[in-house]
Structures are given as structure tokens and as C-alpha cells.
Amino acid sequence: MATYVYETIPQKPGDAVVQFEIQQSMRDNALTQHPETGVPVRRIISGGYGLIGANTGRSSESAPAAAKPTGHTHSGGCCGGACGCGH
């Protein structure tokens, strides 16, 4: 079972967006309504290669120390060492 993140779709101005997680089989269709309230929802896609090391708008001086280059080279792997996995 995979854990998916969903958020409610505001129906009128001022409605709050509510995010929640739910475990589903990868074969299940995405939810279209909140399971408890019936409010329309959409699945949030996060993670994956496209977001690793994404530009957050911060300069390198304000970036966390774990994200700063360590001086060693890294070929391949999951993230180039940015996740702190010790590459």
C-alpha cells in the first residue's frame, strides 16, 4: 500500500484547503471526494527526481549546511548527496 497526499478543492472564496494522507493500493483510482466530508479533492504529487534539489528561492548562503557542496564528487545515486544520505 502506498500513502498518497490529497487536498480539498475550495468551492468558494475563503474556503480553507485541507491536506490529508490516505493509504491506497497503486491500482486504486485517485479519490475525487474527501472520504468523510464528501468535499471534492485532488491528489498532490510530490517527491521524485523533479523536486530533489529544487530551487527554493534561497541563496546558497542561506541554504542549510546539508545542502552545501562537500567538496567530493558524486556520480549517480539518488540525489547527489543533498538528502544527507552520506554519498
C-alpha positions as a Markdown table, in Angstrom:
| # | Residue | x | y | z |
|---|---|---|---|---|
| 1 | Met | 0.0 | 0.0 | 0.0 |
| 2 | Ala | 1.2 | 3.5 | -0.9 |
| 3 | Thr | 0.5 | 6.6 | 1.1 |
| 4 | Tyr | -1.0 | 9.5 | -1.0 |
| 5 | Val | -1.5 | 13.1 | -0.1 |
| 6 | Tyr | -4.7 | 14.8 | -1.1 |
| 7 | Glu | -6.0 | 18.3 | -0.7 |
| 8 | Thr | -9.5 | 19.7 | -0.8 |
| 9 | Ile | -10.6 | 21.9 | -3.6 |
| 10 | Pro | -12.1 | 25.1 | -2.3 |
| 11 | Gln | -15.6 | 25.6 | -3.5 |
| 12 | Lys | -15.9 | 29.3 | -2.8 |
| 13 | Pro | -13.5 | 32.1 | -1.9 |
| 14 | Gly | -12.2 | 31.9 | 1.6 |
| 15 | Asp | -12.6 | 28.1 | 1.9 |
| 16 | Ala | -9.6 | 26.6 | 3.6 |
| 17 | Val | -7.6 | 24.0 | 1.8 |
| 18 | Val | -7.2 | 20.8 | 3.9 |
| 19 | Gln | -4.5 | 18.3 | 3.2 |
| 20 | Phe | -4.7 | 14.7 | 4.4 |
| 21 | Glu | -2.9 | 11.4 | 3.7 |
| 22 | Ile | -4.5 | 8.1 | 2.9 |
| 23 | Gln | -3.2 | 4.6 | 2.2 |
| 24 | Gln | -4.3 | 3.1 | -1.1 |
| 25 | Ser | -3.3 | 0.4 | -3.5 |
| 26 | Met | -1.4 | 1.7 | -6.5 |
| 27 | Arg | -4.1 | 0.1 | -8.6 |
| 28 | Asp | -6.9 | 2.2 | -6.9 |
| 29 | Asn | -8.2 | 5.2 | -8.7 |
| 30 | Ala | -7.4 | 8.6 | -7.2 |
| 31 | Leu | -10.1 | 9.9 | -4.8 |
| 32 | Thr | -12.4 | 12.6 | -6.1 |
| 33 | Gln | -14.1 | 13.3 | -2.7 |
| 34 | His | -12.9 | 13.5 | 0.9 |
| 35 | Pro | -13.9 | 10.1 | 2.4 |
| 36 | Glu | -15.5 | 11.7 | 5.5 |
| 37 | Thr | -16.9 | 15.0 | 4.2 |
| 38 | Gly | -17.6 | 14.5 | 0.5 |
| 39 | Val | -15.8 | 17.7 | -0.4 |
| 40 | Pro | -14.0 | 17.5 | -3.8 |
| 41 | Val | -10.3 | 16.6 | -3.6 |
| 42 | Arg | -7.2 | 16.3 | -5.8 |
| 43 | Arg | -4.1 | 14.1 | -5.3 |
| 44 | Ile | -0.9 | 16.0 | -4.6 |
| 45 | Ile | 2.1 | 14.7 | -6.5 |
| 46 | Ser | 5.3 | 15.3 | -4.6 |
| 47 | Gly | 8.8 | 13.9 | -4.4 |
| 48 | Gly | 10.5 | 12.2 | -7.3 |
| 49 | Tyr | 13.5 | 13.4 | -9.3 |
| 50 | Gly | 11.9 | 16.6 | -10.4 |
| 51 | Leu | 11.7 | 18.1 | -6.9 |
| 52 | Ile | 15.0 | 16.9 | -5.4 |
| 53 | Gly | 17.3 | 20.0 | -5.1 |
| 54 | Ala | 14.5 | 22.2 | -6.5 |
| 55 | Asn | 15.2 | 25.9 | -6.4 |
| 56 | Thr | 13.6 | 27.3 | -3.3 |
| 57 | Gly | 14.4 | 30.9 | -4.0 |
| 58 | Arg | 17.1 | 31.0 | -1.3 |
| 59 | Ser | 20.7 | 31.9 | -2.0 |
| 60 | Ser | 23.4 | 29.3 | -1.2 |
| 61 | Glu | 24.4 | 31.4 | 1.8 |
| 62 | Ser | 21.0 | 30.8 | 3.5 |
| 63 | Ala | 20.8 | 27.2 | 2.4 |
| 64 | Pro | 21.1 | 24.6 | 5.2 |
| 65 | Ala | 24.6 | 23.2 | 5.7 |
| 66 | Ala | 23.5 | 19.7 | 4.5 |
| 67 | Ala | 22.7 | 21.1 | 1.1 |
| 68 | Lys | 26.1 | 22.8 | 0.6 |
| 69 | Pro | 28.7 | 21.1 | -1.5 |
| 70 | Thr | 31.0 | 18.9 | 0.4 |
| 71 | Gly | 34.0 | 19.1 | -2.0 |
| 72 | His | 33.7 | 15.4 | -3.1 |
| 73 | Thr | 32.4 | 14.3 | -6.4 |
| 74 | His | 29.3 | 12.1 | -6.7 |
| 75 | Ser | 28.4 | 10.2 | -9.8 |
| 76 | Gly | 24.9 | 8.8 | -10.0 |
| 77 | Gly | 22.9 | 7.8 | -6.9 |
| 78 | Cys | 19.7 | 9.2 | -5.6 |
| 79 | Cys | 20.3 | 12.8 | -5.0 |
| 80 | Gly | 24.0 | 13.9 | -5.3 |
| 81 | Gly | 24.2 | 13.9 | -1.5 |
| 82 | Ala | 21.6 | 16.6 | -1.0 |
| 83 | Cys | 19.4 | 14.4 | 1.1 |
| 84 | Gly | 22.1 | 13.8 | 3.7 |
| 85 | Cys | 22.4 | 10.1 | 2.8 |
| 86 | Gly | 26.2 | 10.2 | 3.0 |
| 87 | His | 27.2 | 9.8 | -0.6 |
